[in-house]
Amino acid sequence: MDKNTTVADLKGRVFDFCEERHWNKSHNPKDLSIGISTEANELMDLFRFKSNDQMKEMMRDERKRERIGEELADTLIFSLRFAQMYSFDIDDIIRDKMVKNAVKYPKPEK
């Protein structure tokens, strides 16, 4: 569960999975970023040509929701693997980016 699992736990699971399969030699920045993009596109493809109502229905359908979750998980797994292999601290990079986003996209004035 999200509230009980740390990013370090997730990175560790991904690390162990990849280590057991000897994937280190094939995991480089280019191929991992291609994997992130490929999986994100597979997620996006599930929603292609769907209306808002159809997408809402998809999110209520258990089987479709499972498929969406699988593609989301694949994207996150590749992202965590990239961060793990190249020593990106997820908390640090998200905090830094959110600060930049706050400048780029300021709160609307009331």
Phi and psi restraints in degrees (range 20) as a CNS / XPLOR table:
assign (resid 1 and name C) (resid 2 and name N)
       (resid 2 and name CA) (resid 2 and name C) 1.0 -53.6 20.0 2
assign (resid 2 and name N) (resid 2 and name CA)
       (resid 2 and name C) (resid 3 and name N) 1.0 -41.4 20.0 2
assign (resid 2 and name C) (resid 3 and name N)
       (resid 3 and name CA) (resid 3 and name C) 1.0 -72.1 20.0 2
assign (resid 3 and name N) (resid 3 and name CA)
       (resid 3 and name C) (resid 4 and name N) 1.0 -15.9 20.0 2
assign (resid 3 and name C) (resid 4 and name N)
       (resid 4 and name CA) (resid 4 and name C) 1.0 -110.3 20.0 2
assign (resid 4 and name N) (resid 4 and name CA)
       (resid 4 and name C) (resid 5 and name N) 1.0 -9.4 20.0 2
assign (resid 4 and name C) (resid 5 and name N)
       (resid 5 and name CA) (resid 5 and name C) 1.0 -108.5 20.0 2
assign (resid 5 and name N) (resid 5 and name CA)
       (resid 5 and name C) (resid 6 and name N) 1.0 130.3 20.0 2
assign (resid 5 and name C) (resid 6 and name N)
       (resid 6 and name CA) (resid 6 and name C) 1.0 -91.5 20.0 2
assign (resid 6 and name N) (resid 6 and name CA)
       (resid 6 and name C) (resid 7 and name N) 1.0 162.9 20.0 2
assign (resid 6 and name C) (resid 7 and name N)
       (resid 7 and name CA) (resid 7 and name C) 1.0 -60.6 20.0 2
assign (resid 7 and name N) (resid 7 and name CA)
       (resid 7 and name C) (resid 8 and name N) 1.0 -38.3 20.0 2
assign (resid 7 and name C) (resid 8 and name N)
       (resid 8 and name CA) (resid 8 and name C) 1.0 -60.9 20.0 2
assign (resid 8 and name N) (resid 8 and name CA)
       (resid 8 and name C) (resid 9 and name N) 1.0 -39.2 20.0 2
assign (resid 8 and name C) (resid 9 and name N)
       (resid 9 and name CA) (resid 9 and name C) 1.0 -60.3 20.0 2
assign (resid 9 and name N) (resid 9 and name CA)
       (resid 9 and name C) (resid 10 and name N) 1.0 -46.0 20.0 2
assign (resid 9 and name C) (resid 10 and name N)
       (resid 10 and name CA) (resid 10 and name C) 1.0 -64.4 20.0 2
assign (resid 10 and name N) (resid 10 and name CA)
       (resid 10 and name C) (resid 11 and name N) 1.0 -44.3 20.0 2
assign (resid 10 and name C) (resid 11 and name N)
       (resid 11 and name CA) (resid 11 and name C) 1.0 -61.0 20.0 2
assign (resid 11 and name N) (resid 11 and name CA)
       (resid 11 and name C) (resid 12 and name N) 1.0 -37.4 20.0 2
assign (resid 11 and name C) (resid 12 and name N)
       (resid 12 and name CA) (resid 12 and name C) 1.0 -65.1 20.0 2
assign (resid 12 and name N) (resid 12 and name CA)
       (resid 12 and name C) (resid 13 and name N) 1.0 -41.5 20.0 2
assign (resid 12 and name C) (resid 13 and name N)
       (resid 13 and name CA) (resid 13 and name C) 1.0 -62.8 20.0 2
assign (resid 13 and name N) (resid 13 and name CA)
       (resid 13 and name C) (resid 14 and name N) 1.0 -44.4 20.0 2
assign (resid 13 and name C) (resid 14 and name N)
       (resid 14 and name CA) (resid 14 and name C) 1.0 -64.0 20.0 2
assign (resid 14 and name N) (resid 14 and name CA)
       (resid 14 and name C) (resid 15 and name N) 1.0 -43.6 20.0 2
assign (resid 14 and name C) (resid 15 and name N)
       (resid 15 and name CA) (resid 15 and name C) 1.0 -57.2 20.0 2
assign (resid 15 and name N) (resid 15 and name CA)
       (resid 15 and name C) (resid 16 and name N) 1.0 -51.1 20.0 2
assign (resid 15 and name C) (resid 16 and name N)
       (resid 16 and name CA) (resid 16 and name C) 1.0 -59.5 20.0 2
assign (resid 16 and name N) (resid 16 and name CA)
       (resid 16 and name C) (resid 17 and name N) 1.0 -44.7 20.0 2
assign (resid 16 and name C) (resid 17 and name N)
       (resid 17 and name CA) (resid 17 and name C) 1.0 -58.8 20.0 2
assign (resid 17 and name N) (resid 17 and name CA)
       (resid 17 and name C) (resid 18 and name N) 1.0 -46.4 20.0 2
assign (resid 17 and name C) (resid 18 and name N)
       (resid 18 and name CA) (resid 18 and name C) 1.0 -70.8 20.0 2
assign (resid 18 and name N) (resid 18 and name CA)
       (resid 18 and name C) (resid 19 and name N) 1.0 -38.9 20.0 2
assign (resid 18 and name C) (resid 19 and name N)
       (resid 19 and name CA) (resid 19 and name C) 1.0 -61.5 20.0 2
assign (resid 19 and name N) (resid 19 and name CA)
       (resid 19 and name C) (resid 20 and name N) 1.0 -43.1 20.0 2
assign (resid 19 and name C) (resid 20 and name N)
       (resid 20 and name CA) (resid 20 and name C) 1.0 -61.5 20.0 2
assign (resid 20 and name N) (resid 20 and name CA)
       (resid 20 and name C) (resid 21 and name N) 1.0 -23.4 20.0 2
assign (resid 20 and name C) (resid 21 and name N)
       (resid 21 and name CA) (resid 21 and name C) 1.0 -104.5 20.0 2
assign (resid 21 and name N) (resid 21 and name CA)
       (resid 21 and name C) (resid 22 and name N) 1.0 3.8 20.0 2
assign (resid 21 and name C) (resid 22 and name N)
       (resid 22 and name CA) (resid 22 and name C) 1.0 56.0 20.0 2
assign (resid 22 and name N) (resid 22 and name CA)
       (resid 22 and name C) (resid 23 and name N) 1.0 45.8 20.0 2
assign (resid 22 and name C) (resid 23 and name N)
       (resid 23 and name CA) (resid 23 and name C) 1.0 -90.6 20.0 2
assign (resid 23 and name N) (resid 23 and name CA)
       (resid 23 and name C) (resid 24 and name N) 1.0 -1.9 20.0 2
assign (resid 23 and name C) (resid 24 and name N)
       (resid 24 and name CA) (resid 24 and name C) 1.0 -53.8 20.0 2
assign (resid 24 and name N) (resid 24 and name CA)
       (resid 24 and name C) (resid 25 and name N) 1.0 -42.6 20.0 2
assign (resid 24 and name C) (resid 25 and name N)
       (resid 25 and name CA) (resid 25 and name C) 1.0 -65.7 20.0 2
assign (resid 25 and name N) (resid 25 and name CA)
       (resid 25 and name C) (resid 26 and name N) 1.0 -23.7 20.0 2
assign (resid 25 and name C) (resid 26 and name N)
       (resid 26 and name CA) (resid 26 and name C) 1.0 -101.3 20.0 2
assign (resid 26 and name N) (resid 26 and name CA)
       (resid 26 and name C) (resid 27 and name N) 1.0 -1.6 20.0 2
assign (resid 26 and name C) (resid 27 and name N)
       (resid 27 and name CA) (resid 27 and name C) 1.0 -100.0 20.0 2
assign (resid 27 and name N) (resid 27 and name CA)
       (resid 27 and name C) (resid 28 and name N) 1.0 100.0 20.0 2
assign (resid 27 and name C) (resid 28 and name N)
       (resid 28 and name CA) (resid 28 and name C) 1.0 -124.9 20.0 2
assign (resid 28 and name N) (resid 28 and name CA)
       (resid 28 and name C) (resid 29 and name N) 1.0 167.7 20.0 2
assign (resid 28 and name C) (resid 29 and name N)
       (resid 29 and name CA) (resid 29 and name C) 1.0 -55.1 20.0 2
assign (resid 29 and name N) (resid 29 and name CA)
       (resid 29 and name C) (resid 30 and name N) 1.0 -41.8 20.0 2
assign (resid 29 and name C) (resid 30 and name N)
       (resid 30 and name CA) (resid 30 and name C) 1.0 -63.7 20.0 2
assign (resid 30 and name N) (resid 30 and name CA)
       (resid 30 and name C) (resid 31 and name N) 1.0 -52.2 20.0 2
assign (resid 30 and name C) (resid 31 and name N)
       (resid 31 and name CA) (resid 31 and name C) 1.0 -68.7 20.0 2
assign (resid 31 and name N) (resid 31 and name CA)
       (resid 31 and name C) (resid 32 and name N) 1.0 -34.4 20.0 2
assign (resid 31 and name C) (resid 32 and name N)
       (resid 32 and name CA) (resid 32 and name C) 1.0 -68.4 20.0 2
assign (resid 32 and name N) (resid 32 and name CA)
       (resid 32 and name C) (resid 33 and name N) 1.0 -40.0 20.0 2
assign (resid 32 and name C) (resid 33 and name N)
       (resid 33 and name CA) (resid 33 and name C) 1.0 -68.0 20.0 2
assign (resid 33 and name N) (resid 33 and name CA)
       (resid 33 and name C) (resid 34 and name N) 1.0 -35.2 20.0 2
assign (resid 33 and name C) (resid 34 and name N)
       (resid 34 and name CA) (resid 34 and name C) 1.0 -63.1 20.0 2
assign (resid 34 and name N) (resid 34 and name CA)
       (resid 34 and name C) (resid 35 and name N) 1.0 -41.1 20.0 2
assign (resid 34 and name C) (resid 35 and name N)
       (resid 35 and name CA) (resid 35 and name C) 1.0 -61.4 20.0 2
assign (resid 35 and name N) (resid 35 and name CA)
       (resid 35 and name C) (resid 36 and name N) 1.0 -42.5 20.0 2
assign (resid 35 and name C) (resid 36 and name N)
       (resid 36 and name CA) (resid 36 and name C) 1.0 -59.1 20.0 2
assign (resid 36 and name N) (resid 36 and name CA)
       (resid 36 and name C) (resid 37 and name N) 1.0 -48.5 20.0 2
assign (resid 36 and name C) (resid 37 and name N)
       (resid 37 and name CA) (resid 37 and name C) 1.0 -63.6 20.0 2
assign (resid 37 and name N) (resid 37 and name CA)
       (resid 37 and name C) (resid 38 and name N) 1.0 -44.6 20.0 2
assign (resid 37 and name C) (resid 38 and name N)
       (resid 38 and name CA) (resid 38 and name C) 1.0 -60.0 20.0 2
assign (resid 38 and name N) (resid 38 and name CA)
       (resid 38 and name C) (resid 39 and name N) 1.0 -47.4 20.0 2
assign (resid 38 and name C) (resid 39 and name N)
       (resid 39 and name CA) (resid 39 and name C) 1.0 -68.3 20.0 2
assign (resid 39 and name N) (resid 39 and name CA)
       (resid 39 and name C) (resid 40 and name N) 1.0 -37.0 20.0 2
assign (resid 39 and name C) (resid 40 and name N)
       (resid 40 and name CA) (resid 40 and name C) 1.0 -64.1 20.0 2
assign (resid 40 and name N) (resid 40 and name CA)
       (resid 40 and name C) (resid 41 and name N) 1.0 -38.1 20.0 2
assign (resid 40 and name C) (resid 41 and name N)
       (resid 41 and name CA) (resid 41 and name C) 1.0 -68.0 20.0 2
assign (resid 41 and name N) (resid 41 and name CA)
       (resid 41 and name C) (resid 42 and name N) 1.0 -35.2 20.0 2
assign (resid 41 and name C) (resid 42 and name N)
       (resid 42 and name CA) (resid 42 and name C) 1.0 -65.2 20.0 2
assign (resid 42 and name N) (resid 42 and name CA)
       (resid 42 and name C) (resid 43 and name N) 1.0 -37.9 20.0 2
assign (resid 42 and name C) (resid 43 and name N)
       (resid 43 and name CA) (resid 43 and name C) 1.0 -63.9 20.0 2
assign (resid 43 and name N) (resid 43 and name CA)
       (resid 43 and name C) (resid 44 and name N) 1.0 -47.8 20.0 2
assign (resid 43 and name C) (resid 44 and name N)
       (resid 44 and name CA) (resid 44 and name C) 1.0 -60.9 20.0 2
assign (resid 44 and name N) (resid 44 and name CA)
       (resid 44 and name C) (resid 45 and name N) 1.0 -38.5 20.0 2
assign (resid 44 and name C) (resid 45 and name N)
       (resid 45 and name CA) (resid 45 and name C) 1.0 -61.5 20.0 2
assign (resid 45 and name N) (resid 45 and name CA)
       (resid 45 and name C) (resid 46 and name N) 1.0 -29.2 20.0 2
assign (resid 45 and name C) (resid 46 and name N)
       (resid 46 and name CA) (resid 46 and name C) 1.0 -62.3 20.0 2
assign (resid 46 and name N) (resid 46 and name CA)
       (resid 46 and name C) (resid 47 and name N) 1.0 -25.2 20.0 2
assign (resid 46 and name C) (resid 47 and name N)
       (resid 47 and name CA) (resid 47 and name C) 1.0 -103.1 20.0 2
assign (resid 47 and name N) (resid 47 and name CA)
       (resid 47 and name C) (resid 48 and name N) 1.0 -2.1 20.0 2
assign (resid 47 and name C) (resid 48 and name N)
       (resid 48 and name CA) (resid 48 and name C) 1.0 -60.3 20.0 2
assign (resid 48 and name N) (resid 48 and name CA)
       (resid 48 and name C) (resid 49 and name N) 1.0 135.3 20.0 2
assign (resid 48 and name C) (resid 49 and name N)
       (resid 49 and name CA) (resid 49 and name C) 1.0 62.9 20.0 2
assign (resid 49 and name N) (resid 49 and name CA)
       (resid 49 and name C) (resid 50 and name N) 1.0 20.5 20.0 2
assign (resid 49 and name C) (resid 50 and name N)
       (resid 50 and name CA) (resid 50 and name C) 1.0 -100.4 20.0 2
assign (resid 50 and name N) (resid 50 and name CA)
       (resid 50 and name C) (resid 51 and name N) 1.0 140.4 20.0 2
assign (resid 50 and name C) (resid 51 and name N)
       (resid 51 and name CA) (resid 51 and name C) 1.0 -78.1 20.0 2
assign (resid 51 and name N) (resid 51 and name CA)
       (resid 51 and name C) (resid 52 and name N) 1.0 168.0 20.0 2
assign (resid 51 and name C) (resid 52 and name N)
       (resid 52 and name CA) (resid 52 and name C) 1.0 -58.2 20.0 2
assign (resid 52 and name N) (resid 52 and name CA)
       (resid 52 and name C) (resid 53 and name N) 1.0 -41.4 20.0 2
assign (resid 52 and name C) (resid 53 and name N)
       (resid 53 and name CA) (resid 53 and name C) 1.0 -64.1 20.0 2
assign (resid 53 and name N) (resid 53 and name CA)
       (resid 53 and name C) (resid 54 and name N) 1.0 -41.1 20.0 2
assign (resid 53 and name C) (resid 54 and name N)
       (resid 54 and name CA) (resid 54 and name C) 1.0 -64.2 20.0 2
assign (resid 54 and name N) (resid 54 and name CA)
       (resid 54 and name C) (resid 55 and name N) 1.0 -39.8 20.0 2
assign (resid 54 and name C) (resid 55 and name N)
       (resid 55 and name CA) (resid 55 and name C) 1.0 -67.0 20.0 2
assign (resid 55 and name N) (resid 55 and name CA)
       (resid 55 and name C) (resid 56 and name N) 1.0 -39.5 20.0 2
assign (resid 55 and name C) (resid 56 and name N)
       (resid 56 and name CA) (resid 56 and name C) 1.0 -61.0 20.0 2
assign (resid 56 and name N) (resid 56 and name CA)
       (resid 56 and name C) (resid 57 and name N) 1.0 -41.3 20.0 2
assign (resid 56 and name C) (resid 57 and name N)
       (resid 57 and name CA) (resid 57 and name C) 1.0 -64.8 20.0 2
assign (resid 57 and name N) (resid 57 and name CA)
       (resid 57 and name C) (resid 58 and name N) 1.0 -40.2 20.0 2
assign (resid 57 and name C) (resid 58 and name N)
       (resid 58 and name CA) (resid 58 and name C) 1.0 -57.8 20.0 2
assign (resid 58 and name N) (resid 58 and name CA)
       (resid 58 and name C) (resid 59 and name N) 1.0 -40.5 20.0 2
assign (resid 58 and name C) (resid 59 and name N)
       (resid 59 and name CA) (resid 59 and name C) 1.0 -70.8 20.0 2
assign (resid 59 and name N) (resid 59 and name CA)
       (resid 59 and name C) (resid 60 and name N) 1.0 -17.6 20.0 2
assign (resid 59 and name C) (resid 60 and name N)
       (resid 60 and name CA) (resid 60 and name C) 1.0 -93.7 20.0 2
assign (resid 60 and name N) (resid 60 and name CA)
       (resid 60 and name C) (resid 61 and name N) 1.0 -18.3 20.0 2
assign (resid 60 and name C) (resid 61 and name N)
       (resid 61 and name CA) (resid 61 and name C) 1.0 -82.7 20.0 2
assign (resid 61 and name N) (resid 61 and name CA)
       (resid 61 and name C) (resid 62 and name N) 1.0 118.4 20.0 2
assign (resid 61 and name C) (resid 62 and name N)
       (resid 62 and name CA) (resid 62 and name C) 1.0 -57.9 20.0 2
assign (resid 62 and name N) (resid 62 and name CA)
       (resid 62 and name C) (resid 63 and name N) 1.0 -43.6 20.0 2
assign (resid 62 and name C) (resid 63 and name N)
       (resid 63 and name CA) (resid 63 and name C) 1.0 -67.2 20.0 2
assign (resid 63 and name N) (resid 63 and name CA)
       (resid 63 and name C) (resid 64 and name N) 1.0 -44.0 20.0 2
assign (resid 63 and name C) (resid 64 and name N)
       (resid 64 and name CA) (resid 64 and name C) 1.0 -68.3 20.0 2
assign (resid 64 and name N) (resid 64 and name CA)
       (resid 64 and name C) (resid 65 and name N) 1.0 -39.1 20.0 2
assign (resid 64 and name C) (resid 65 and name N)
       (resid 65 and name CA) (resid 65 and name C) 1.0 -62.7 20.0 2
assign (resid 65 and name N) (resid 65 and name CA)
       (resid 65 and name C) (resid 66 and name N) 1.0 -37.8 20.0 2
assign (resid 65 and name C) (resid 66 and name N)
       (resid 66 and name CA) (resid 66 and name C) 1.0 -62.2 20.0 2
assign (resid 66 and name N) (resid 66 and name CA)
       (resid 66 and name C) (resid 67 and name N) 1.0 -43.4 20.0 2
assign (resid 66 and name C) (resid 67 and name N)
       (resid 67 and name CA) (resid 67 and name C) 1.0 -63.1 20.0 2
assign (resid 67 and name N) (resid 67 and name CA)
       (resid 67 and name C) (resid 68 and name N) 1.0 -42.5 20.0 2
assign (resid 67 and name C) (resid 68 and name N)
       (resid 68 and name CA) (resid 68 and name C) 1.0 -61.0 20.0 2
assign (resid 68 and name N) (resid 68 and name CA)
       (resid 68 and name C) (resid 69 and name N) 1.0 -45.1 20.0 2
assign (resid 68 and name C) (resid 69 and name N)
       (resid 69 and name CA) (resid 69 and name C) 1.0 -61.0 20.0 2
assign (resid 69 and name N) (resid 69 and name CA)
       (resid 69 and name C) (resid 70 and name N) 1.0 -37.1 20.0 2
assign (resid 69 and name C) (resid 70 and name N)
       (resid 70 and name CA) (resid 70 and name C) 1.0 -63.3 20.0 2
assign (resid 70 and name N) (resid 70 and name CA)
       (resid 70 and name C) (resid 71 and name N) 1.0 -43.7 20.0 2
assign (resid 70 and name C) (resid 71 and name N)
       (resid 71 and name CA) (resid 71 and name C) 1.0 -70.0 20.0 2
assign (resid 71 and name N) (resid 71 and name CA)
       (resid 71 and name C) (resid 72 and name N) 1.0 -38.3 20.0 2
assign (resid 71 and name C) (resid 72 and name N)
       (resid 72 and name CA) (resid 72 and name C) 1.0 -61.9 20.0 2
assign (resid 72 and name N) (resid 72 and name CA)
       (resid 72 and name C) (resid 73 and name N) 1.0 -43.5 20.0 2
assign (resid 72 and name C) (resid 73 and name N)
       (resid 73 and name CA) (resid 73 and name C) 1.0 -61.6 20.0 2
assign (resid 73 and name N) (resid 73 and name CA)
       (resid 73 and name C) (resid 74 and name N) 1.0 -43.7 20.0 2
assign (resid 73 and name C) (resid 74 and name N)
       (resid 74 and name CA) (resid 74 and name C) 1.0 -58.5 20.0 2
assign (resid 74 and name N) (resid 74 and name CA)
       (resid 74 and name C) (resid 75 and name N) 1.0 -42.3 20.0 2
assign (resid 74 and name C) (resid 75 and name N)
       (resid 75 and name CA) (resid 75 and name C) 1.0 -62.8 20.0 2
assign (resid 75 and name N) (resid 75 and name CA)
       (resid 75 and name C) (resid 76 and name N) 1.0 -44.6 20.0 2
assign (resid 75 and name C) (resid 76 and name N)
       (resid 76 and name CA) (resid 76 and name C) 1.0 -67.4 20.0 2
assign (resid 76 and name N) (resid 76 and name CA)
       (resid 76 and name C) (resid 77 and name N) 1.0 -38.1 20.0 2
assign (resid 76 and name C) (resid 77 and name N)
       (resid 77 and name CA) (resid 77 and name C) 1.0 -61.8 20.0 2
assign (resid 77 and name N) (resid 77 and name CA)
       (resid 77 and name C) (resid 78 and name N) 1.0 -47.4 20.0 2
assign (resid 77 and name C) (resid 78 and name N)
       (resid 78 and name CA) (resid 78 and name C) 1.0 -61.6 20.0 2
assign (resid 78 and name N) (resid 78 and name CA)
       (resid 78 and name C) (resid 79 and name N) 1.0 -40.2 20.0 2
assign (resid 78 and name C) (resid 79 and name N)
       (resid 79 and name CA) (resid 79 and name C) 1.0 -65.2 20.0 2
assign (resid 79 and name N) (resid 79 and name CA)
       (resid 79 and name C) (resid 80 and name N) 1.0 -43.8 20.0 2
assign (resid 79 and name C) (resid 80 and name N)
       (resid 80 and name CA) (resid 80 and name C) 1.0 -64.8 20.0 2
assign (resid 80 and name N) (resid 80 and name CA)
       (resid 80 and name C) (resid 81 and name N) 1.0 -38.8 20.0 2
assign (resid 80 and name C) (resid 81 and name N)
       (resid 81 and name CA) (resid 81 and name C) 1.0 -63.3 20.0 2
assign (resid 81 and name N) (resid 81 and name CA)
       (resid 81 and name C) (resid 82 and name N) 1.0 -42.9 20.0 2
assign (resid 81 and name C) (resid 82 and name N)
       (resid 82 and name CA) (resid 82 and name C) 1.0 -59.6 20.0 2
assign (resid 82 and name N) (resid 82 and name CA)
       (resid 82 and name C) (resid 83 and name N) 1.0 -48.8 20.0 2
assign (resid 82 and name C) (resid 83 and name N)
       (resid 83 and name CA) (resid 83 and name C) 1.0 -61.9 20.0 2
assign (resid 83 and name N) (resid 83 and name CA)
       (resid 83 and name C) (resid 84 and name N) 1.0 -41.3 20.0 2
assign (resid 83 and name C) (resid 84 and name N)
       (resid 84 and name CA) (resid 84 and name C) 1.0 -66.7 20.0 2
assign (resid 84 and name N) (resid 84 and name CA)
       (resid 84 and name C) (resid 85 and name N) 1.0 -44.9 20.0 2
assign (resid 84 and name C) (resid 85 and name N)
       (resid 85 and name CA) (resid 85 and name C) 1.0 -70.1 20.0 2
assign (resid 85 and name N) (resid 85 and name CA)
       (resid 85 and name C) (resid 86 and name N) 1.0 -32.4 20.0 2
assign (resid 85 and name C) (resid 86 and name N)
       (resid 86 and name CA) (resid 86 and name C) 1.0 -114.4 20.0 2
assign (resid 86 and name N) (resid 86 and name CA)
       (resid 86 and name C) (resid 87 and name N) 1.0 22.4 20.0 2
assign (resid 86 and name C) (resid 87 and name N)
       (resid 87 and name CA) (resid 87 and name C) 1.0 55.6 20.0 2
assign (resid 87 and name N) (resid 87 and name CA)
       (resid 87 and name C) (resid 88 and name N) 1.0 46.5 20.0 2
assign (resid 87 and name C) (resid 88 and name N)
       (resid 88 and name CA) (resid 88 and name C) 1.0 -93.6 20.0 2
assign (resid 88 and name N) (resid 88 and name CA)
       (resid 88 and name C) (resid 89 and name N) 1.0 126.4 20.0 2
assign (resid 88 and name C) (resid 89 and name N)
       (resid 89 and name CA) (resid 89 and name C) 1.0 -84.3 20.0 2
assign (resid 89 and name N) (resid 89 and name CA)
       (resid 89 and name C) (resid 90 and name N) 1.0 112.5 20.0 2
assign (resid 89 and name C) (resid 90 and name N)
       (resid 90 and name CA) (resid 90 and name C) 1.0 -56.9 20.0 2
assign (resid 90 and name N) (resid 90 and name CA)
       (resid 90 and name C) (resid 91 and name N) 1.0 -45.7 20.0 2
assign (resid 90 and name C) (resid 91 and name N)
       (resid 91 and name CA) (resid 91 and name C) 1.0 -59.3 20.0 2
assign (resid 91 and name N) (resid 91 and name CA)
       (resid 91 and name C) (resid 92 and name N) 1.0 -47.6 20.0 2
assign (resid 91 and name C) (resid 92 and name N)
       (resid 92 and name CA) (resid 92 and name C) 1.0 -61.7 20.0 2
assign (resid 92 and name N) (resid 92 and name CA)
       (resid 92 and name C) (resid 93 and name N) 1.0 -47.9 20.0 2
assign (resid 92 and name C) (resid 93 and name N)
       (resid 93 and name CA) (resid 93 and name C) 1.0 -70.4 20.0 2
assign (resid 93 and name N) (resid 93 and name CA)
       (resid 93 and name C) (resid 94 and name N) 1.0 -32.1 20.0 2
assign (resid 93 and name C) (resid 94 and name N)
       (resid 94 and name CA) (resid 94 and name C) 1.0 -71.7 20.0 2
assign (resid 94 and name N) (resid 94 and name CA)
       (resid 94 and name C) (resid 95 and name N) 1.0 -43.2 20.0 2
assign (resid 94 and name C) (resid 95 and name N)
       (resid 95 and name CA) (resid 95 and name C) 1.0 -59.0 20.0 2
assign (resid 95 and name N) (resid 95 and name CA)
       (resid 95 and name C) (resid 96 and name N) 1.0 -47.8 20.0 2
assign (resid 95 and name C) (resid 96 and name N)
       (resid 96 and name CA) (resid 96 and name C) 1.0 -60.4 20.0 2
assign (resid 96 and name N) (resid 96 and name CA)
       (resid 96 and name C) (resid 97 and name N) 1.0 -42.9 20.0 2
assign (resid 96 and name C) (resid 97 and name N)
       (resid 97 and name CA) (resid 97 and name C) 1.0 -68.8 20.0 2
assign (resid 97 and name N) (resid 97 and name CA)
       (resid 97 and name C) (resid 98 and name N) 1.0 -36.8 20.0 2
assign (resid 97 and name C) (resid 98 and name N)
       (resid 98 and name CA) (resid 98 and name C) 1.0 -65.1 20.0 2
assign (resid 98 and name N) (resid 98 and name CA)
       (resid 98 and name C) (resid 99 and name N) 1.0 -35.6 20.0 2
assign (resid 98 and name C) (resid 99 and name N)
       (resid 99 and name CA) (resid 99 and name C) 1.0 -62.6 20.0 2
assign (resid 99 and name N) (resid 99 and name CA)
       (resid 99 and name C) (resid 100 and name N) 1.0 -46.5 20.0 2
assign (resid 99 and name C) (resid 100 and name N)
       (resid 100 and name CA) (resid 100 and name C) 1.0 -63.1 20.0 2
assign (resid 100 and name N) (resid 100 and name CA)
       (resid 100 and name C) (resid 101 and name N) 1.0 -40.3 20.0 2
assign (resid 100 and name C) (resid 101 and name N)
       (resid 101 and name CA) (resid 101 and name C) 1.0 -64.7 20.0 2
assign (resid 101 and name N) (resid 101 and name CA)
       (resid 101 and name C) (resid 102 and name N) 1.0 -35.0 20.0 2
assign (resid 101 and name C) (resid 102 and name N)
       (resid 102 and name CA) (resid 102 and name C) 1.0 -63.9 20.0 2
assign (resid 102 and name N) (resid 102 and name CA)
       (resid 102 and name C) (resid 103 and name N) 1.0 -34.4 20.0 2
assign (resid 102 and name C) (resid 103 and name N)
       (resid 103 and name CA) (resid 103 and name C) 1.0 -73.3 20.0 2
assign (resid 103 and name N) (resid 103 and name CA)
       (resid 103 and name C) (resid 104 and name N) 1.0 -44.2 20.0 2
assign (resid 103 and name C) (resid 104 and name N)
       (resid 104 and name CA) (resid 104 and name C) 1.0 -69.3 20.0 2
assign (resid 104 and name N) (resid 104 and name CA)
       (resid 104 and name C) (resid 105 and name N) 1.0 -36.0 20.0 2
assign (resid 104 and name C) (resid 105 and name N)
       (resid 105 and name CA) (resid 105 and name C) 1.0 -125.9 20.0 2
assign (resid 105 and name N) (resid 105 and name CA)
       (resid 105 and name C) (resid 106 and name N) 1.0 76.6 20.0 2
assign (resid 105 and name C) (resid 106 and name N)
       (resid 106 and name CA) (resid 106 and name C) 1.0 -66.1 20.0 2
assign (resid 106 and name N) (resid 106 and name CA)
       (resid 106 and name C) (resid 107 and name N) 1.0 158.4 20.0 2
assign (resid 106 and name C) (resid 107 and name N)
       (resid 107 and name CA) (resid 107 and name C) 1.0 -61.1 20.0 2
assign (resid 107 and name N) (resid 107 and name CA)
       (resid 107 and name C) (resid 108 and name N) 1.0 143.0 20.0 2
assign (resid 107 and name C) (resid 108 and name N)
       (resid 108 and name CA) (resid 108 and name C) 1.0 -68.8 20.0 2
assign (resid 108 and name N) (resid 108 and name CA)
       (resid 108 and name C) (resid 109 and name N) 1.0 145.5 20.0 2
assign (resid 108 and name C) (resid 109 and name N)
       (resid 109 and name CA) (resid 109 and name C) 1.0 -76.4 20.0 2
assign (resid 109 and name N) (resid 109 and name CA)
       (resid 109 and name C) (resid 110 and name N) 1.0 145.0 20.0 2
